[in-house]
């Protein structure tokens, strides 16, 4: 029996008080026999779940028993509330959930948990930028992921080509305040940038997700492929060692120091194309010397000629 189905069964019983195996099967999209086995397994495991035969019967939690968070250790509770706390500042739902979580904790943990929840806040806007807001589309897509329903998308590609797609939403990722949808399509797993979704409609068609799918592993693969594309062109440059931290901040993982000697550093930098590298290095002027490749040197020379032609007096 899958753990997520067990938790869903308990939460459903808490919400309704009493359910039949048929109702549970329809809600969780499993067979009646599977739902009955799950209920029997819960009862055998010591959860106070018992059947009530006869007309109007069903399965219920005896005495209104409810799940709680008493199994958490003190450090686990603090870690949970440090994570959830910042979200409560911007979401009424998260704030309400946080209050309920606090009440569910053992009394000895509550003070530390409440302190942890208010210990951190997140300001997603960089200096000089306007406040960032989560796209409304994200809420709709999250609902589809949770309910496991297919979504019909109107999508614009990077080349501004519009297409209509029916996808199975598997998960959402927020990377540096840019949202991505990982979904199953007729051609396999695909990644969609949420801001390029023009319109989305959640259908009533059930969506399937591979049993071995994990969002973290799938996203790691996407990141690896993107970073490989972003580092197709490498250049070797020489710069004063004191500027290496600036280059690392500018190029991130695409900055590798080969050698440092006498206050000078030999550094390898990467970008998708020679032009991308030249554009990033042009502002350094003669502070950086590009040793190779010639394609980057040529792009820098062209940019320099254009600027000299426009601004020369």
N, C-alpha and C positions, 0 to 999 in steps of 0.2 A: 504494500500500500504506500503510495507516494505521500511524503510528508506534507506537501502543499495541499493535497486533497484532504488530509486529516485536519489540518488547521481550518480549511474552508468549511469542512463539515461542522466543526465545533462552533465557528463564528455564526454559521447559518442557524444552528440550533439555538444559540444565545439570542439571536435576533428574533426568531419566530416562536421560540418556546417549545414547539413540537413540530416534527416533520415526519412524513411517511417516506419509505424507501423510494417510492415512485417520484415524489416531489424532489427528493435529494438527487436522484438520478437525472431528472430533467434540468435541474439547476447546474449540476456539475458536468453534464453531458457525458454520463457514463451509463452502463446498463443497470437495470434494477437489481440484478444479481450482484453486481460489483458494489453498488451502494449498500445493499444489505450486508455484504461481507465486511465492508468498511465499518459499519455501525457495530457489528458483532465483534470486530477486532478491537474497537475502542472500548467496548464494555469489558472484553477479556483483559485489556491492558490496565484496568483499574479506574478508567474514567467513568463517573456515575451516569452512564447512558443506558437506559432501559426501555424495552418495548412495552407498549400498553395495548393489549389486544382488544378486539371488538370495534363496533361502529364508533367513528370519531377518534380512534386510537392512533398510534404512531410511535415515534421514538422521541424521548425528551431527556433533558438533563435533570436528574432528580434533585429536588430542593433548590432549583434555580442556580445550580452550580455554574461558576464562570471561570474562565482561564484567567491567570494573573501573571505577574512578572516576578513572583517570589523566588523563582529559580535563579535569578541573576545574582552575581556576586557584587560587592560594593564597587569594585573597579570596573566591572562590566556595565553597571548602571551609570556610572559617571561617564564612561566612554560613549554610551548611547545618547546621553543628554547633551554632551559636548557636540555631538554630531547633529542632533535634531534641533537644538536651541536656536542657532542662527536662522533656520527656516521659519521658525515660529514668529520671527520679527516681521516677516513679509507675507505670511499666509494665515488667514483666520482659521482655516481648517487645521493647519499644523499646530497653531496655538491651542485649539480645543483638544486636539489629540495629546498634546504635551501635558495638559492638565489631567487628562484621564490616565496617562501613563504614570504620573506622579502619584495619583491616588492608588494605583495598582501595586506600587512598590511597598515593601516592608517599611514600617514607620522609621526604623533606624537608618534607612538609606535616603529618606525624602529630603532632608536638609541639604546634603551634599549634592543630590541630583538637581534640586532647584538652583543651587549655586552654579553648578556646571552648565545648566541650560542658559544662564544669563552671563556666562563668562566670556563669550565670544560673539562678535557680530561680523557680518560680511558686507563690505561695500564693493560691489562688482565694477563700479565705474573707475577708470583710470584717471589720474590727475589731468584736468583740462577737458575731460570728456563729459558728455551729458549722462544722466542716470540711464542705466540699461534696464529694460523690462523684458520679461520672458514672453515670447510670442504666444498669443492666444491659441494658435494651432497646436502647441505642445500639449495643452490640456486634452484636446480632442484625441490626439494620437495616443496619449498615455491611457486614456479610457479604452481605446481599441486594443492596446497591448494587453491590458489587464483582463478585458472581457474576451480576448481572443476572437476578434471579429475582423474580417477582411475590410480593407479600406480602398476606395476608388479615388485616385489622385489625378489632378491636373498639374503637371510638373513642367518646369522650364529648365533645360539643361544649361551648362556653362556656355554653350554655343547659342543660347537663346532659342532653342528648338522646343516647341511645346508638344507634350505627348499626354495621352490618357493611359493610366495603368491601374490594374487591380492587384494589390499587394497584400501579403500577410505580415502585419507589423510584429516584429520580434523584440524591439527595444529602442530606447532613445538615449542619446549621449549628448551631454553639454560639454563642449571643449572650448575653453576660453570664451564663453558666452555665445558660442555659435552652436546651434542645435542640429543634430543629425538623427535620421531615422534609419535603423537597420531593419531590412524587411526581406521576406522571401518573395521571389517572382518566378515566372515561368522559365527564366534563364538563370535561376539560382539566387544566391544572396546578393543584394544590392544595397548601396548606401545613398540616401537622399538628404540633401541639405534642406532643412525645414523652411528656411526663408525663400526657397525657390518653389515651394508648394503653393500654387495659386488657389487651389480649392481641394478640400478633402471631405469625403462622405463615408461615414462608417456604415457598412452594410450589415445585414443579419446573417451573412454567410460565415460559418465557423472557420477560423484560421488555425492552421496547424504549425507547430514549431518542432524542429528536430529534438529528439530526446537528449542528444548530447550537446545541444546548443547552450552556451553560456555567453552572456553579453560581454563580459570582460575579455574572454578569449577572442571573440569575434572582433571586438574593437581593436585589440592588440594587433590582429592581422591587418586590419584596415590601416592603422597607423603605420605599420611597417611598410605597406605598399605605397602609401602617400609619401613617406619620408624617402623611400627609394627614388620616387619620381622627382622629389625636390632636390635630390643630390646627384643628378645626372652629370653635371659639369663641375669639375674640381679645379681649383687654381692654387698655385703655391705663391705666397707673398712673404715679404720681409717687412717687419715693423718693429718699432721700439717695444721692448718687453712691457713697459708700463701701459701700453695700449691693448695688450692681449685681453684683459677683462672686458674692455669695451667691445672687441670683436666677438667674444664669447656671448655677450649679451645680445649682440646684433644678429649673429648667425646660429646661436644655440648649439644643438648637437652637430651642426655642420661646420664646426670650427675645431681643428685638431692641431695642437702644437707639436711640430716635429723636433725642434731644437731651439735652445736658448743659449746665447753666448755673448759676453761683453755688452750686455744691455740691449741686444737685438734678438728677435725671435723669428724663426722660420715657421710659418703657419700655413696649413691647408684649409681652404674654404670651399663650400659647395653651394650651388643653386641650380635651378632647373636648366638654365641656358647661359651661354657666355654673356648675353645682353643683361640678364638679371644680375649676374655678378658685377658687371661693369657699372650698372646703375647704383648698386650698393657701395661700390668702392670709389666712384667718381668724386664724392664729397670729401674724401680723405686727401685729395690732391697728391702732392709729392710725399706725404707722410707715409704712404705705403708704396712699396715697389712690387709690381707683379712680375714674377720670374717666368711663369708659364700658366696656361697655354697661350699660344699666339693669338687665338681667337678672342680671348678676353683683352689682351693688349690692343688688338685692332679696334674692338668696340670702345675702349677707353680713349683711343686716339680720335675716333670718329666723334665721340661726345665732346671731347676737348676742342676739336676743330669747329663743331657747330656752335659751342658757347663762345669761342673766340670770335667767330664770324658775326655773331649777333651783338656782342657787347664790346668789341674792340672799338676804340675811339680813333 
